[in-house]
């Protein structure tokens, strides 16, 4: 646990619910296992889920997500979180929190995707639909800037991983991505399309969750799912479904590599699931470009 992270448990959430939403006070509360780093999730009865920030940096996402989901949800081809109520800070918990409708499905596992071609098509349709939504006054995405803005932390992570990765190979891949032309005309992007934020049912995409990072930026960031979830055999299907050209695909690979390189040393001991997925992405990219 990081120093600024709160330790949340089911009894606390039950008290928060009873105080703020007495109509749900009799429902059981159960913590959900998650590889997420910013929020804790608790199932409330069978039809609801409670999402609470675990540390200060995640707090603004609650308000932003609640507002923009009302704009995005009707224009997307799959289910997304539906906010049903907002909790206020009190003496037991210092930040706003929210209750959402429960979305059925399960998180897919990289390396064990049931219907990779169908899932690739579904993910491509989701990304394409998100990009078509008018920008309006949308916020800048969490990963909105140009790829070059990540050069320093990415190279620092490579140096830190010198004993664990092929630093020459990953540096060559990173520098290749940096040479790709930058995107012009930012659009909506989810910003964190990872296995933990994707739900599947019967091998098909059933929902996308956690829009706290969503905003306007380079849409190539949403191509990271090609490497953190989809197998190599389905990547061309996803690319065609999205309509990514060579420059965007190169930037997407760069985003996937940078995110994984930075996450790996940071979560090596604290979040095994994220660390394992980061190792998976690095290996997939090196196999593809080697």
C-alpha positions in Angstrom: 0.0 0.0 0.0 1.3 3.5 -0.9 1.6 6.0 1.9 -1.4 8.2 0.8 -3.7 5.2 0.1 -6.7 4.6 2.4 -7.4 1.1 3.7 -11.1 0.5 2.9 -13.2 -2.4 4.0 -16.8 -3.7 3.8 -17.9 -2.5 7.2 -16.9 1.1 6.4 -18.7 1.0 3.1 -21.8 -0.5 4.7 -21.8 2.5 7.2 -21.4 5.0 4.4 -24.3 3.4 2.5 -26.6 3.3 5.5 -26.0 7.0 6.2 -26.2 8.3 2.7 -28.6 5.8 1.0 -30.8 4.2 3.6 -32.9 2.5 0.9 -29.9 0.3 0.3 -28.8 -0.2 3.9 -30.0 -3.8 4.2 -28.0 -4.9 1.1 -24.9 -7.0 1.7 -21.5 -5.4 0.9 -18.6 -7.4 -0.5 -15.2 -6.2 -1.7 -14.3 -7.1 -5.2 -10.8 -8.2 -6.2 -9.3 -5.8 -8.7 -5.9 -4.9 -10.1 -7.0 -1.2 -10.2 -4.7 1.2 -8.5 -6.9 4.3 -8.0 -10.3 3.0 -6.7 -11.7 0.3 -4.5 -14.9 -1.5 -5.7 -17.5 -3.1 -3.5 -20.5 -5.0 -4.7 -23.7 -3.9 -3.1 -26.4 -6.5 -3.2 -26.7 -8.1 -6.6 -27.5 -5.0 -8.8 -25.2 -2.3 -7.5 -21.5 -1.5 -7.1 -19.8 1.1 -5.0 -16.6 2.9 -6.2 -14.4 4.8 -3.8 -11.2 6.6 -4.5 -8.3 5.1 -2.6 -6.0 8.2 -2.7 -6.2 11.9 -3.4 -5.1 11.7 -7.0 -8.2 9.7 -7.9 -10.7 12.0 -6.4 -11.3 14.4 -9.4 -12.1 11.3 -11.5 -15.4 10.7 -9.6 -16.9 14.0 -10.6 -15.5 14.0 -14.1 -16.6 10.5 -14.9 -20.1 11.1 -13.5 -20.6 14.1 -15.7 -19.1 12.9 -19.0 -20.7 9.4 -18.8 -24.1 11.1 -19.4 -22.7 12.5 -22.6 -20.8 9.5 -23.8 -23.1 6.5 -22.8 -25.9 7.0 -25.4 -23.4 7.1 -28.2 -21.4 4.0 -27.4 -22.2 0.5 -28.7 -21.7 -1.3 -25.3 -22.7 -0.8 -21.7 -20.7 1.7 -19.6 -21.0 2.6 -15.9 -24.3 4.2 -15.0 -24.0 6.4 -11.9 -27.0 6.1 -9.6 -26.0 8.2 -6.6 -23.1 10.2 -5.2 -21.9 9.9 -1.6 -20.5 12.9 0.3 -17.4 13.1 2.4 -17.8 12.7 6.2 -15.7 12.1 9.3 -15.0 8.4 8.3 -14.2 8.9 4.6 -12.8 12.2 3.2 -13.8 12.2 -0.5 -16.9 11.9 -2.8 -17.7 8.4 -3.9 -20.4 6.9 -6.1 -22.9 4.0 -6.5 -23.3 2.5 -10.0 -25.5 -0.1 -11.6 -23.8 -3.5 -11.7 -22.6 -4.5 -15.1 -22.5 -8.3 -15.8 -19.5 -9.9 -17.4 -15.9 -10.7 -16.4 -12.5 -9.4 -17.1 -10.7 -11.2 -19.9 -7.2 -12.6 -19.4 -4.4 -11.8 -21.7 -3.2 -15.0 -23.3 -6.6 -16.7 -22.7 -9.1 -14.7 -24.8 -12.0 -17.0 -25.8 -13.0 -15.4 -29.1 -10.1 -13.1 -30.0 -11.3 -12.2 -33.5 -14.8 -11.3 -32.3 -13.4 -9.4 -29.3 -11.0 -7.5 -31.6 -13.9 -6.4 -33.8 -16.0 -5.4 -30.8 -13.1 -3.3 -29.3 -12.5 -1.7 -32.7 -16.2 -0.7 -32.9 -16.1 0.8 -29.4 -12.9 2.8 -30.2 -14.3 4.0 -33.5 -17.6 5.0 -31.9 -15.8 6.9 -29.1 -13.8 8.8 -31.7 -16.9 9.9 -33.5 -18.4 11.7 -30.5 -18.2 15.5 -30.8 -15.4 17.0 -28.8 -17.7 19.6 -27.2 -15.8 21.0 -24.2 -14.4 17.6 -23.2 -11.5 17.6 -20.8 -8.0 16.7 -21.8 -7.4 13.0 -21.4 -5.2 11.6 -18.7 -2.8 10.4 -21.4 -3.6 13.3 -23.8 -0.2 14.7 -24.7 2.2 13.7 -27.5 4.2 10.5 -27.0 7.4 12.4 -26.8 6.3 13.9 -23.5 6.8 10.4 -22.0 10.4 10.1 -23.2 12.2 10.9 -19.9 10.1 8.7 -17.6 10.2 5.9 -20.2 14.0 5.9 -20.5 14.3 6.2 -16.7 12.1 3.0 -16.4 14.3 1.2 -19.0 17.4 2.0 -16.9 15.7 0.8 -13.7 14.8 -2.5 -15.5 18.3 -3.1 -16.9 18.6 -6.5 -15.2 15.0 -7.6 -16.2 14.5 -6.6 -19.8 16.5 -6.4 -23.0 17.3 -2.7 -22.7 18.7 -2.3 -26.2 15.7 -3.9 -27.8 13.1 -2.0 -25.9 15.0 1.3 -26.4 15.0 0.6 -30.2 11.3 0.0 -30.1 10.7 3.1 -28.1 12.8 5.3 -30.4 11.0 3.8 -33.5 7.6 4.9 -31.9 9.0 8.4 -31.2 9.8 8.8 -34.9 6.1 8.4 -35.9 4.4 11.5 -37.1 2.3 13.2 -34.3 -1.5 13.2 -34.4 -3.4 16.3 -35.4 -7.0 16.9 -34.4 -7.4 15.3 -31.0 -10.6 13.3 -30.4 -12.2 11.4 -27.5 -10.2 8.5 -26.1 -10.8 6.2 -23.1 -7.2 6.4 -22.1 -6.9 3.1 -20.2 -8.2 0.2 -22.3 -6.7 -2.6 -20.3 -8.0 -6.1 -19.3 -9.2 -4.7 -16.0 -11.4 -2.1 -17.7 -13.0 -4.5 -20.2 -15.9 -6.9 -19.5 -16.8 -9.8 -21.7 -19.7 -12.2 -21.9 -19.7 -15.2 -24.1 -16.5 -14.1 -25.7 -18.0 -10.7 -26.8 -17.3 -7.3 -25.4 -20.2 -6.5 -23.0 -19.0 -3.3 -21.3 -16.1 -0.9 -20.8 -15.6 0.6 -17.4 -13.5 3.2 -15.6 -13.8 6.4 -17.6 -11.8 8.5 -15.1 -9.0 8.8 -17.7 -11.2 9.6 -20.6 -10.9 12.8 -22.5 -9.6 14.6 -25.6 -6.2 13.6 -27.0 -4.3 11.4 -29.4 -6.6 8.4 -30.1 -3.6 6.1 -30.5 -3.6 5.7 -26.8 -6.6 3.4 -27.1 -4.6 1.0 -29.3 -2.8 -0.3 -26.2 -5.4 -3.0 -25.9 -3.9 -4.6 -29.0 -0.9 -5.6 -26.9 -2.2 -5.7 -23.3 -5.1 -8.0 -24.1 -5.4 -9.3 -27.7 -3.2 -12.0 -29.1 -1.0 -11.3 -32.1 -3.3 -13.3 -34.4 -6.2 -10.8 -33.7 -4.2 -7.5 -33.9 -4.7 -7.0 -37.6 -8.5 -7.5 -37.2 -8.5 -4.8 -34.4 -6.4 -2.5 -36.5 -8.7 -2.8 -39.5 -11.8 -2.3 -37.3 -10.3 0.9 -35.8 -8.9 2.1 -39.2 -5.4 2.9 -37.8 -2.8 4.0 -40.3 0.9 3.2 -40.0 1.7 6.3 -37.9 -1.1 5.8 -35.5 -0.3 2.1 -35.1 3.4 3.0 -34.3 2.3 5.5 -31.7 -0.1 3.0 -30.2 2.7 0.4 -29.9 4.7 3.2 -28.3 2.0 4.0 -25.8 1.6 0.3 -24.9 5.4 0.0 -24.4 5.8 3.2 -22.4 2.9 2.4 -20.1 4.2 -1.1 -19.4 7.8 0.0 -18.9 6.8 2.6 -16.4 4.3 0.4 -14.6 6.6 -2.6 -14.2 9.1 -1.3 -11.7 6.5 0.8 -9.9 4.1 -2.1 -9.3 6.7 -5.0 -9.2 6.1 -5.7 -5.5 2.7 -4.0 -4.9 0.4 -5.1 -7.8 1.4 -8.5 -9.2 -1.4 -8.5 -11.8 -0.4 -5.2 -13.3 3.3 -6.2 -13.2 2.5 -9.5 -15.0 0.5 -7.7 -17.7 3.4 -5.2 -18.2 5.8 -8.1 -18.7 3.4 -9.6 -21.1 3.1 -6.4 -23.2 6.9 -5.9 -23.4 7.4 -9.5 -24.5 4.6 -9.2 -27.1 6.1 -6.0 -28.6 9.6 -7.4 -28.7 8.4 -10.6 -30.4 6.5 -8.5 -32.9 9.3 -6.1 -33.7 12.3 -8.3 -33.2 
